[in-house]
Amino acid sequence: MDTLLQDLRYALRILARSPGFAVVVILTLALGVGVNTAFFSVANFVVLRPLPVRDPDQLLVLAMREQATSEILDVSYPDFLDYRKQTSAFSDMLAYKLGLDGFDDG
């Protein structure tokens, strides 16, 4: 513990001798802490939080695939309504549309 206090005093003396360097060090640390806090806040909100559904492990994604090219196609809203009306395999269904940027258009 004694060595730690000596090292801390020495570091403070060196920083006091060159205030410009001290300001750069403090700003760098503050920026690093701020960026990490912002990143993990966003990551927690977008990726880590649980889904607002009762049984998220039972969620499924239905999609259409073109036979010739195996390309995954969007399901039209009228087709979705038909699937929803005619199936009893699911407790409920919902549709979503991704925008060009990958986020929901609303």
Backbone torsions as a table, in degrees:
resi	resn	phi	psi	omega
1	MET	NA	-36.4	-179.8
2	ASP	-63.6	-40.7	180.0
3	THR	-65.8	-37.8	178.5
4	LEU	-62.2	-44.3	178.7
5	LEU	-63.8	-40.0	177.4
6	GLN	-62.5	-44.1	179.1
7	ASP	-63.5	-39.5	178.8
8	LEU	-65.0	-45.0	177.2
9	ARG	-61.2	-42.3	179.8
10	TYR	-63.2	-43.7	179.5
11	ALA	-62.7	-41.4	179.1
12	LEU	-65.9	-38.4	177.1
13	ARG	-63.3	-43.5	-179.6
14	ILE	-64.3	-42.9	179.3
15	LEU	-66.6	-34.6	179.1
16	ALA	-68.7	-29.7	179.1
17	ARG	-71.4	-29.1	-179.5
18	SER	-129.3	86.4	-175.6
19	PRO	-64.5	-30.6	177.7
20	GLY	-62.5	-45.5	177.8
21	PHE	-64.1	-38.8	179.7
22	ALA	-62.3	-41.7	179.3
23	VAL	-63.8	-42.7	178.7
24	VAL	-62.2	-43.1	179.2
25	VAL	-62.4	-46.5	-177.7
26	ILE	-65.8	-42.8	178.3
27	LEU	-65.2	-39.0	178.0
28	THR	-62.8	-45.2	178.0
29	LEU	-63.6	-43.4	-179.9
30	ALA	-63.4	-43.0	178.6
31	LEU	-63.6	-43.0	178.7
32	GLY	-61.8	-44.6	179.3
33	VAL	-65.6	-42.5	-179.8
34	GLY	-64.1	-44.5	-179.8
35	VAL	-64.8	-43.8	178.8
36	ASN	-63.7	-40.3	178.4
37	THR	-63.0	-45.5	179.6
38	ALA	-63.5	-44.3	-179.5
39	PHE	-61.0	-48.0	-177.2
40	PHE	-72.5	-26.7	173.9
41	SER	-66.1	-45.1	178.2
42	VAL	-65.7	-44.5	179.8
43	ALA	-61.3	-40.5	178.6
44	ASN	-64.1	-42.2	-178.6
45	PHE	-68.6	-40.6	-173.1
46	VAL	-88.5	-41.6	-169.2
47	VAL	-107.9	-43.3	-167.8
48	LEU	-89.9	-20.6	-177.9
49	ARG	-71.9	147.2	179.2
50	PRO	-69.2	152.6	177.9
51	LEU	-69.7	145.5	-178.2
52	PRO	-82.5	51.9	177.0
53	VAL	-129.4	159.3	-175.8
54	ARG	-67.6	-47.7	-178.4
55	ASP	-125.6	80.2	-175.7
56	PRO	-64.2	-21.9	179.0
57	ASP	-74.9	-7.2	179.1
58	GLN	-105.4	10.9	178.8
59	LEU	-75.5	144.0	177.9
60	LEU	-131.4	154.6	173.0
61	VAL	-116.5	124.1	176.3
62	LEU	-100.5	137.5	178.9
63	ALA	-145.0	162.7	175.8
64	MET	-104.3	144.8	178.5
65	ARG	-127.2	130.0	177.2
66	GLU	-72.0	130.4	-175.6
67	GLN	-63.5	-43.2	-173.6
68	ALA	-68.6	-41.2	-174.3
69	THR	-111.6	-7.4	-175.3
70	SER	61.8	21.0	177.9
71	GLU	-75.2	136.7	177.6
72	ILE	-81.3	128.4	-175.2
73	LEU	-112.1	155.9	173.7
74	ASP	-70.5	147.0	174.7
75	VAL	-93.6	128.3	-179.9
76	SER	-70.1	156.8	-179.9
77	TYR	-63.3	-40.9	175.6
78	PRO	-61.3	-38.2	176.1
79	ASP	-64.0	-41.9	177.5
80	PHE	-58.2	-45.1	179.4
81	LEU	-61.6	-38.6	176.9
82	ASP	-64.7	-45.5	178.4
83	TYR	-59.1	-44.7	-178.1
84	ARG	-63.2	-39.3	-177.4
85	LYS	-72.9	-36.2	-170.0
86	GLN	-95.8	-8.9	-177.9
87	THR	-105.2	146.7	172.9
88	SER	-121.5	10.5	-177.7
89	ALA	-77.3	-19.4	-176.2
90	PHE	-118.1	148.1	177.8
91	SER	-72.7	-30.1	176.3
92	ASP	-163.6	162.5	178.1
93	MET	-136.9	150.0	172.8
94	LEU	-140.7	158.8	179.6
95	ALA	-118.7	151.0	174.3
96	TYR	-143.2	158.1	179.3
97	LYS	-129.6	125.7	176.6
98	LEU	-88.4	138.6	176.6
99	GLY	-81.1	-176.5	-179.1
100	LEU	-63.5	-30.2	-179.2
101	ASP	-87.0	1.4	178.4
102	GLY	91.2	0.2	-179.9
103	PHE	-110.8	158.8	-176.9
104	ASP	-63.6	132.8	178.4
105	ASP	-74.5	-20.0	-179.1
106	GLY	103.0	NA	NA
